[in-house]
């Protein structure tokens, strides 16, 4: 399952529909672009509570999945804790895989 989700995330990244990190995801949510926010299980409690408050305030779905190391290695970047998906179809596909 995680492999399929990572593949969808790579496609979304190529399409320019992903934002990485808290600040970028926050901007995406407040601009109304974010359709789904993924956050990792090992995210700091302070960041997690801010994220939950932000997505509730902007009526955006948030799902906890994976770890910082998994996403960091998958995207060949620093450890990634929060990802915002800005496309309805990619978000719907990921939700379908998780549920």
N, C-alpha and C positions, 0 to 999 in steps of 0.2 A: 504494500500500500504506500509506504513512504517513497518508494522509487517512482511510482506513478505521480505522486504529488510533486516531487522534485522536478520531474519531466514537465509537468504543467507550469510550474513556476519558472523554469528555464524558457519555455515558450512565451510566457507573459513578459519576462525580462527582455527578450528579443523584440517584442512588440512595444516595449517602452511603457508597460503597464504595472511595473513594480516600484515600490519605494522601500528603501532599507533604513532602519534606525528610527529611534523615537521621534526626533525632530521632523524628519521627512514625512513620517506617517501622521504626525500631528497636523502638519500643514495640509496633507491630503485629506484628512478627515474634516478639518474645518472648512476646506474649500468645497466639500461635498463630492469629492472624486472617489474616495475610498469605498469599496464595496465589501471588503472583507479584510480583517487584520488577523494575521497569524502571529502568535507569540510563543516563545519556548518555555519549557517547564522549569528551566534553571534561571529564569529572569529574576532580577533582584525584586524583593517584595515592594519596595518603594516605587519602582518603575511599573510593576504590575498593577498596583493600585491606581497610579496615575493613568495608565492605559485603560483600565476598566472604566474609570470615571469619564475619560475622553470618549470612548466608543458609545457609552450609554448616552452621553450628552448629544452625540451626533447621530444616534440611531444606526450605528454600524455594527455588524456582527464581528465577534472576536472568538477565535478558537485557539486553544493551547495544544501545541503539537511539536514534537522533536526537541532537540537541544541546540544550544549555541554552536557546539562543535559540528553537529550534523549539517546545519545550514551554512556555517562558515566554510567547511570543506566542500560542500556542494557548489557554492558560488565562488570558490577560490578567493576568498576575501577574509577580512578579520571576522571574528565571531559575530554572527548576526543573531539578534534577539527578537526583533520585531520586523515584520514584513507587511506592507499594505498592498493589496491587489486593487487596481483601479479599473478593472474591466468586469462587467457583470457576468459574462460567459465563463471566464476563467474562474471567477469566484464560485459560480454555480457548479462547475465541474469539480472543484476541490471539495466543496461541501458534500457533493454526491459521493465522492471517494471516501470521505471521513465517516459519514453517516451510513 
